[in-house]
Amino acid sequence: MMLASALLSLISGQALAADAISAEPATVHDWSGVYVGGQIGYGFGRTDAAYNLPNTPTIRGSQNYDTDGFLGGIQLGYNYQINSTVLGVEADFSGADIKGHSDEINVGGGDTYDTKVDWFGTLRARAGYAFDRTLIYGTGGLAFGSVENQYLNGPLSGFSEKNTKVGWTIGAGLEQAITDHWSAKFEYQYIDLRDQTIDYGANSNTTFDNTFNTVRIGMNYKF
């Protein structure tokens, strides 16, 4: 009887200990902290080149053409989590080969337009909601980049403008924590680097709208 009682007490103690362990709350991922990472992606858009030649009204109008190309870069940011709400700020910088070429403006004349984005960056606020290790967020803020627009009216003649433009961006993303430090993300952004005008002479010019979209995948390491 004494042996049976001792075994019963041991089994009961182990069961209570197991219940206590199972009752402990599950660990919730903490998104707060400084992080750094890298990303690659693709940019695509459609440039609207509106030209104004007052002395030649028959060819006044606009030309639309696609731009696209690959990009890649780095990002640095900080998150602060309040319950399930995650607020933060992020800066990124990307090299790019986003470019496009129009059809002939005057068929048979050889006149064309070119656009190219060499690099761009953003400085953005982020706000999202965390489902433990999954973060869904929106983002928006300042955008800047190097844009070159050209008007080519022959193989040896043309006009071009290349400047660092400043505009804005808005987007959204999904980030998944893999470990306590590493996470992977997918992000979309719409970027507007503002219009750029090439002047040919008095009241003769072409204005290019410098907008494009980006889709990117990346990895972050949180310290």
C-alpha positions in Angstrom: 0.0 0.0 0.0 2.8 2.4 0.9 4.5 1.7 -2.5 1.2 2.3 -4.4 0.6 5.5 -2.5 4.1 6.8 -3.4 3.7 6.0 -7.1 0.3 7.7 -7.1 1.8 10.8 -5.5 4.7 10.9 -8.1 2.3 10.5 -11.0 0.0 13.2 -9.7 2.9 15.6 -9.2 4.2 15.0 -12.7 0.7 15.6 -14.1 0.4 18.9 -12.2 3.8 20.0 -13.5 2.8 19.2 -17.1 -0.4 21.2 -16.7 1.6 24.1 -15.4 4.0 24.0 -18.4 1.1 23.8 -20.9 -0.6 26.7 -19.2 2.3 29.0 -19.8 1.6 31.6 -22.6 3.1 31.0 -26.1 6.0 33.2 -27.0 4.9 36.1 -29.2 7.4 37.6 -31.6 8.7 41.1 -30.8 9.1 43.4 -33.8 10.7 46.2 -31.9 14.3 47.2 -32.7 16.7 48.4 -35.3 17.1 46.3 -38.5 19.2 46.2 -41.6 18.8 44.2 -44.8 18.9 43.9 -48.6 16.4 43.6 -51.4 16.0 42.9 -55.1 13.1 43.6 -57.4 11.6 44.9 -60.6 10.4 48.3 -61.6 7.8 49.0 -64.3 5.7 51.9 -65.4 4.5 54.0 -68.3 6.0 57.5 -69.2 3.8 60.2 -70.6 5.9 62.6 -72.7 3.8 65.7 -73.6 5.4 67.9 -76.2 4.5 71.5 -77.1 5.8 73.0 -80.4 3.7 76.1 -80.9 5.1 76.7 -84.4 4.1 73.2 -85.6 0.6 72.6 -84.2 0.1 69.5 -86.3 2.5 67.4 -84.1 1.5 68.9 -80.8 0.3 66.1 -78.4 1.8 63.3 -76.3 3.7 60.0 -76.6 3.3 57.1 -74.1 5.8 54.3 -73.7 6.7 51.6 -71.2 9.6 51.6 -68.8 10.9 48.6 -66.9 14.1 47.0 -65.5 15.7 45.3 -62.5 16.8 46.9 -59.2 18.5 46.0 -56.0 19.7 47.7 -52.8 19.8 48.0 -49.0 17.5 49.2 -46.3 17.8 50.4 -42.7 14.9 50.9 -40.3 13.4 50.9 -36.8 10.2 49.4 -35.5 8.3 50.0 -32.2 5.6 47.6 -31.2 2.6 48.5 -29.1 0.5 45.4 -28.5 -0.2 44.2 -32.1 0.4 47.6 -33.7 3.9 48.1 -35.2 5.1 51.7 -36.0 8.4 52.4 -37.7 10.6 54.3 -40.1 12.7 53.0 -43.0 15.2 54.3 -45.5 16.3 52.4 -48.6 18.6 53.0 -51.5 18.6 51.0 -54.8 20.6 50.9 -58.0 18.4 50.5 -61.0 18.2 49.9 -64.7 14.6 51.1 -65.3 14.4 52.4 -68.8 12.1 52.8 -71.8 12.1 54.0 -75.5 9.3 55.4 -77.4 8.1 54.7 -80.9 8.9 57.3 -83.6 7.1 60.6 -82.8 7.0 61.4 -86.5 6.8 58.2 -88.4 9.7 58.1 -90.9 11.4 61.0 -89.2 13.3 59.0 -86.6 12.4 61.3 -83.6 12.1 59.3 -80.4 12.1 59.7 -76.6 14.1 57.8 -74.0 13.8 57.6 -70.2 16.2 56.0 -67.7 16.3 55.7 -63.8 19.8 54.9 -62.6 19.2 54.9 -58.9 16.5 55.9 -56.3 15.9 55.9 -52.6 13.1 56.5 -50.1 12.6 57.7 -46.6 9.2 56.4 -45.3 7.0 55.9 -42.3 5.6 52.4 -41.7 2.5 51.3 -39.8 1.2 47.8 -39.6 -0.5 45.1 -37.6 1.3 42.0 -36.4 -0.2 38.5 -36.2 2.6 37.2 -34.1 5.4 36.4 -36.7 3.4 37.9 -39.6 3.4 41.7 -40.2 1.1 43.4 -42.7 1.9 47.1 -43.2 1.4 50.3 -45.2 4.2 52.7 -46.0 4.7 56.1 -47.5 7.0 59.2 -47.6 9.8 60.9 -49.5 11.3 59.5 -52.7 14.3 60.7 -54.7 16.3 59.5 -57.6 18.4 60.1 -60.7 16.3 60.4 -63.9 17.5 61.1 -67.5 15.0 62.0 -70.2 16.1 62.4 -73.9 14.7 63.7 -77.1 16.6 62.2 -80.1 15.9 63.8 -83.5 18.6 61.8 -85.3 21.6 59.6 -84.6 23.9 62.6 -83.9 21.4 65.2 -82.6 19.2 65.5 -79.5 18.4 67.1 -76.2 18.6 65.6 -72.7 18.1 66.4 -69.1 19.5 64.4 -66.2 18.7 65.5 -62.7 18.2 64.2 -59.2 14.5 64.5 -58.7 12.5 64.6 -55.4 9.0 63.3 -55.1 6.9 60.9 -53.0 6.0 57.2 -52.6 3.3 55.0 -51.2 3.0 51.3 -50.8 2.3 48.2 -48.7 4.1 45.0 -47.7 4.1 41.7 -45.9 6.9 40.6 -43.6 7.4 37.2 -42.1 9.7 36.5 -39.1 11.7 33.3 -39.7 13.7 33.5 -36.4 13.9 36.1 -33.6 16.4 38.0 -35.7 15.7 37.1 -39.4 12.7 38.0 -41.5 11.7 37.9 -45.1 9.5 40.5 -46.9 7.5 41.3 -50.0 6.8 44.9 -50.8 5.0 47.1 -53.5 5.7 50.8 -54.0 4.4 53.4 -56.3 7.0 56.1 -56.9 6.5 59.6 -58.3 9.7 61.6 -59.0 7.8 64.6 -60.4 7.8 66.0 -64.0 10.9 66.9 -65.9 10.9 69.3 -68.9 13.4 69.6 -71.8 13.4 73.0 -73.4 14.3 73.3 -77.2 13.7 77.0 -77.5 11.1 79.7 -76.8 7.9 77.9 -75.8 9.1 74.6 -77.3 9.5 71.8 -74.9 8.6 68.2 -73.8 7.5 67.4 -70.3 8.0 63.8 -69.0 6.1 62.4 -66.0 8.6 60.3 -64.0 6.4 57.6 -62.3 6.9 53.9 -61.9 6.0 50.9 -59.7 8.3 48.5 -57.9 7.9 45.0 -56.5 10.6 43.8 -54.2 11.6 40.8 -52.0 14.1 41.1 -49.3 15.6 39.9 -46.0 16.1 41.9 -42.7 18.2 41.2 -39.7 16.9 42.7 -36.4 19.4 43.5 -33.7 
